[in-house]
């Protein structure tokens, strides 16, 4: 007999905020995203953000001088456009043109990430940019969690329903999805850190030190590398 259907909640629990907007991403992810967008568009430009959450990242990018159109499945503000990436209905506001699409910590929520990436590619002109990120399931901390509990960090029965992490994308698979969607000049990076505190944070630091000693901890581009970042150019 089938069990009751549980509701999926598309928000990560957090106590962090930026300019009054709750941050639903690992520490350092938004800051590193802004740095990558600046590197890709040094002269500024128009950016579509898909999966805006509560708007914290959009605010950061606007403060950095970018013209940002934020979207989300469940927009908490009127200035965030509604967009269901599993069934996108592009409007005049979200159709572009855009110089870059930013999709941070969002693809793990969708049912068909390859189709989402193809939809994004259809919005862009050759030479326009893409930035996507997702939890790094090949990070040594995630691999250890997989051995101990059968699921990497940010995934498992609890995360399946809240915040709705239903799709795991190793770095190689995400890069290949991006390539097959019609992008090239693909670069894979790692950034972000765990949001631990107290004794848990101390234990995590000991764990990372031990992983480094045995050669299992690789150097991240930013933070400890708990999230995978892929940048690419529309072919």
C-alpha positions as semicolon CSV with decimal commas, in nm:
position;residue;x (nm);y (nm);z (nm)
1;X;0,000;0,000;0,000
2;X;0,130;0,343;-0,093
3;X;0,216;0,589;0,186
4;X;0,081;0,942;0,209
5;X;0,210;1,195;-0,043
6;X;0,437;1,445;0,131
7;X;0,462;1,810;0,030
8;X;0,790;1,933;-0,115
9;X;0,917;2,260;0,032
10;X;1,150;2,446;-0,206
11;X;1,348;2,634;0,057
12;X;1,659;2,548;0,257
13;X;1,629;2,622;0,628
14;X;1,876;2,894;0,724
15;X;1,944;3,166;0,977
16;X;2,152;3,379;0,739
17;X;2,033;3,682;0,547
18;X;2,161;3,965;0,327
19;X;2,000;4,311;0,318
20;X;1,689;4,161;0,478
21;X;1,664;3,872;0,229
22;X;1,709;3,516;0,352
23;X;2,006;3,332;0,201
24;X;1,915;2,980;0,085
25;X;2,265;2,870;-0,017
26;X;2,585;2,752;0,149
27;X;2,815;3,022;0,293
28;X;3,029;3,184;0,025
29;X;2,820;3,065;-0,271
30;X;2,659;3,402;-0,343
31;X;2,984;3,592;-0,301
32;X;3,168;3,356;-0,536
33;X;2,883;3,377;-0,788
34;X;2,912;3,757;-0,801
35;X;3,289;3,724;-0,851
36;X;3,236;3,484;-1,145
37;X;2,970;3,709;-1,303
38;X;3,207;4,006;-1,278
39;X;3,483;3,802;-1,442
40;X;3,249;3,696;-1,726
41;X;3,097;4,043;-1,779
42;X;3,366;4,296;-1,679
43;X;3,175;4,576;-1,854
44;X;2,845;4,486;-1,688
45;X;2,538;4,350;-1,863
46;X;2,187;4,209;-1,837
47;X;2,148;3,892;-1,631
48;X;1,860;3,646;-1,596
49;X;1,868;3,470;-1,260
50;X;1,666;3,149;-1,243
51;X;1,596;3,014;-0,897
52;X;1,623;3,346;-0,714
53;X;1,493;3,214;-0,381
54;X;1,423;3,512;-0,155
55;X;1,619;3,755;-0,373
56;X;1,949;3,783;-0,182
57;X;2,168;3,693;-0,480
58;X;1,976;3,925;-0,713
59;X;2,034;4,210;-0,468
60;X;2,407;4,131;-0,456
61;X;2,434;4,131;-0,836
62;X;2,240;4,455;-0,866
63;X;2,471;4,616;-0,611
64;X;2,760;4,497;-0,830
65;X;2,614;4,698;-1,119
66;X;2,426;4,434;-1,319
67;X;2,076;4,463;-1,463
68;X;1,916;4,153;-1,310
69;X;1,582;3,988;-1,386
70;X;1,524;3,737;-1,103
71;X;1,284;3,442;-1,131
72;X;1,169;3,169;-0,894
73;X;0,914;2,888;-0,873
74;X;0,749;3,052;-0,571
75;X;0,839;3,424;-0,581
76;X;0,824;3,585;-0,236
77;X;0,830;3,939;-0,383
78;X;0,650;4,112;-0,671
79;X;0,981;4,210;-0,831
80;X;1,074;3,841;-0,874
81;X;0,915;3,683;-1,183
82;X;0,747;3,344;-1,152
83;X;0,913;3,067;-1,355
84;X;0,866;2,690;-1,335
85;X;1,182;2,549;-1,492
86;X;1,026;2,206;-1,536
87;X;0,753;2,368;-1,751
88;X;0,891;2,711;-1,850
89;X;0,659;2,973;-1,993
90;X;0,883;3,257;-2,106
91;X;0,736;3,606;-2,090
92;X;0,851;3,939;-2,232
93;X;1,034;4,000;-1,904
94;X;1,215;3,664;-1,900
95;X;1,272;3,602;-2,271
96;X;1,565;3,840;-2,302
97;X;1,795;3,917;-2,462
98;X;2,040;3,852;-2,177
99;X;2,416;3,859;-2,166
100;X;2,422;3,585;-1,904
101;X;2,196;3,336;-1,729
102;X;2,277;3,252;-1,366
103;X;2,131;2,932;-1,224
104;X;2,274;2,887;-0,875
105;X;2,179;2,590;-0,654
106;X;1,869;2,523;-0,863
107;X;1,923;2,230;-1,100
108;X;1,915;1,982;-0,810
109;X;1,548;2,082;-0,769
110;X;1,434;2,009;-1,126
111;X;1,320;1,683;-1,283
112;X;1,505;1,718;-1,614
113;X;1,820;1,934;-1,586
114;X;1,923;1,868;-1,949
115;X;1,592;2,005;-2,074
116;X;1,628;2,308;-1,847
117;X;1,974;2,377;-1,988
118;X;1,843;2,346;-2,344
119;X;1,564;2,593;-2,262
120;X;1,820;2,836;-2,124
121;X;2,040;2,795;-2,431
122;X;1,744;2,883;-2,654
123;X;1,724;3,223;-2,483
124;X;2,087;3,312;-2,546
125;X;2,276;3,442;-2,846
126;X;2,609;3,289;-2,950
127;X;2,872;3,428;-2,716
128;X;2,634;3,487;-2,425
129;X;2,729;3,334;-2,093
130;X;2,601;3,071;-1,851
131;X;2,677;3,007;-1,484
132;X;2,526;2,711;-1,302
133;X;2,601;2,557;-0,965
134;X;2,484;2,254;-0,767
135;X;2,595;2,066;-0,454
136;X;2,933;1,900;-0,509
137;X;2,853;1,533;-0,447
138;X;3,214;1,434;-0,526
139;X;3,359;1,654;-0,251
140;X;3,542;1,433;0,005
141;X;3,302;1,545;0,281
142;X;3,008;1,436;0,065
143;X;3,178;1,107;-0,021
144;X;3,232;1,038;0,349
145;X;2,867;1,114;0,419
146;X;2,769;0,875;0,140
147;X;2,971;0,594;0,299
148;X;2,832;0,663;0,647
149;X;2,464;0,726;0,568
150;X;2,410;0,633;0,203
151;X;2,368;0,987;0,066
152;X;2,600;1,286;0,009
153;X;2,566;1,623;0,178
154;X;2,244;1,811;0,087
155;X;2,077;1,489;-0,031
156;X;1,889;1,202;0,129
157;X;1,530;1,134;0,247
158;X;1,505;1,459;0,445
159;X;1,646;1,682;0,170
160;X;1,427;1,510;-0,091
161;X;1,123;1,685;0,057
162;X;1,282;1,992;0,209
163;X;1,430;2,171;0,019
164;X;1,335;1,938;-0,267
165;X;1,678;1,813;-0,375
166;X;1,574;1,540;-0,620
167;X;1,856;1,538;-0,878
168;X;2,222;1,465;-0,803
169;X;2,469;1,602;-1,060
170;X;2,837;1,509;-1,023
171;X;3,069;1,772;-1,171
172;X;3,148;1,564;-1,481
173;X;2,777;1,504;-1,551
174;X;2,681;1,869;-1,507
175;X;2,960;1,973;-1,745
176;X;2,846;1,717;-2,002
177;X;2,483;1,830;-1,973
178;X;2,599;2,187;-2,037
179;X;2,804;2,079;-2,339
180;X;2,516;1,881;-2,492
181;X;2,281;2,176;-2,438
182;X;2,489;2,378;-2,684
183;X;2,764;2,546;-2,484
184;X;3,141;2,539;-2,511
185;X;3,440;2,697;-2,330
186;X;3,320;2,500;-2,026
187;X;3,508;2,550;-1,700
188;X;3,441;2,361;-1,376
189;X;3,519;2,514;-1,037
190;X;3,435;2,451;-0,672
191;X;3,335;2,693;-0,396
192;X;3,125;2,743;-0,087
193;X;3,150;2,603;0,265
194;X;2,939;2,409;0,513
195;X;2,717;2,609;0,746
196;X;2,829;2,438;1,066
197;X;2,872;2,596;1,409
198;X;2,989;2,502;1,757
199;X;3,117;2,150;1,818
200;X;2,993;2,039;1,476
201;X;3,208;2,304;1,310
202;X;3,510;2,193;1,514
203;X;3,452;1,829;1,420
204;X;3,420;1,929;1,055
205;X;3,753;2,114;1,065
206;X;3,919;1,805;1,215
207;X;3,763;1,592;0,943
208;X;3,893;1,823;0,667
209;X;4,240;1,822;0,821
210;X;4,244;1,441;0,826
211;X;4,120;1,428;0,466
212;X;4,402;1,661;0,368
213;X;4,659;1,444;0,544
214;X;4,550;1,130;0,358
215;X;4,538;1,319;0,027
216;X;4,160;1,312;-0,023
217;X;4,093;1,682;0,012
218;X;4,146;1,880;-0,307
219;X;4,202;2,256;-0,315
220;X;3,887;2,451;-0,397
221;X;3,870;2,767;-0,605
222;X;3,681;2,939;-0,323
223;X;3,597;2,824;0,030
224;X;3,616;2,450;0,081
225;X;3,445;2,359;-0,247
226;X;3,118;2,212;-0,123
227;X;2,939;2,329;-0,440
228;X;3,026;2,277;-0,807
229;X;3,026;2,581;-1,040
230;X;3,022;2,550;-1,419
231;X;3,071;2,847;-1,649
232;X;3,024;2,825;-2,026
233;X;2,963;3,024;-2,345
234;X;2,673;2,970;-2,584
235;X;2,810;2,812;-2,904
